[in-house]
Amino acid sequence: MTAVARFLLLLVFAGALHAGESWEAFFDPFLGDLKSELADAKAAGKRGVVVMYHFEECPYCRRMKREVLWRPEVQKQFHRDFTVVAIDTRGAQPITGVDGTVLPENRYARAVEVRATPTFDFYAPDGERLYRHVGALFDAAEFLLLERYVASGAHRSQSFAEFKQKAKRT
């Protein structure tokens, strides 16, 4: 193997290790109590909580983790405005919902009508669901636009497609 080939192999291996470890930093520690997370987000001056519904074998979730969620700029922007937690749609950890109801993760996901993964729910500190995005976004810039779309309040007056279109023009 040539020195160049060894170097390229090393870069690929190092990148895979980096991406495999650091996507976890996208999520804040979560003990299953959304009500508490909302109160903490409010006390910290954040705009609310983002919940990513996922499951381990979901290929779209894995790809987002590998290509988008590990990125420092994504983590920084989301954490500036929101607390970010993950709920496993096949998991059994007890979840205290925004209304105080306690259900296992899998039943909670069904109760809030999660039909596909990944699904991202954005909640205001008072528990109001501001916006739901269903499906993966594999482009970090587009995922950051989703965060700005909700954090800026634009979701109240226009669709995400319109918001993206206006962002392209500026």
Long-range contacts (C-beta under 8 A, 24 or more apart in sequence): 18-70, 19-65, 19-66, 19-67, 19-70, 20-66, 22-70, 23-65, 23-66, 23-69, 23-70, 25-70, 25-75, 26-65, 26-69, 26-70, 26-74, 26-75, 26-78, 26-84, 27-52, 27-84, 27-85, 27-86, 28-79, 28-83, 28-84, 28-85, 30-85, 30-86, 32-93, 32-94, 32-95, 32-96, 32-105, 33-95, 33-96, 34-85, 34-95, 34-96, 34-97, 34-98, 34-123, 35-96, 35-97, 35-98, 35-100, 35-127, 36-96, 37-83, 37-85, 38-98, 38-123, 38-125, 38-126, 38-127, 39-125, 40-83, 41-82, 41-83, 41-125, 42-125, 42-126, 44-83, 46-81, 46-82, 46-83, 46-125, 47-81, 47-82, 47-124, 47-125, 47-150, 47-151, 48-82, 48-83, 48-122, 48-123, 48-124, 48-125, 48-130, 49-82, 49-83, 49-84, 49-85, 49-122, 49-123, 49-125, 50-78, 50-82, 50-83, 50-84, 50-85, 50-120, 50-121, 50-122, 50-123, 50-147, 51-85, 51-86, 51-87, 51-120, 51-121, 51-123, 52-84, 52-85, 52-86, 52-87, 52-118, 52-119, 52-120, 53-86, 53-87, 53-89, 53-109, 53-114, 53-117, 53-118, 53-119, 53-120, 53-121, 54-86, 54-87, 54-88, 54-89, 54-117, 54-118, 55-88, 55-89, 55-90, 55-91, 55-117, 56-88, 56-90, 58-117, 58-118, 60-117, 60-118, 60-135, 60-136, 61-117, 61-118, 61-136, 63-136, 63-138, 64-118, 64-136, 64-137, 64-138, 64-143, 67-138, 67-140, 68-137, 68-138, 68-139, 68-140, 68-143, 71-140, 73-140, 73-144, 74-140, 74-143, 74-144, 77-144, 77-147, 77-148, 78-147, 81-147, 81-151, 82-122, 82-147, 82-151, 89-114, 89-117, 98-123, 98-127, 98-129, 99-127, 120-146, 122-150, 122-155, 130-155, 131-155, 133-160
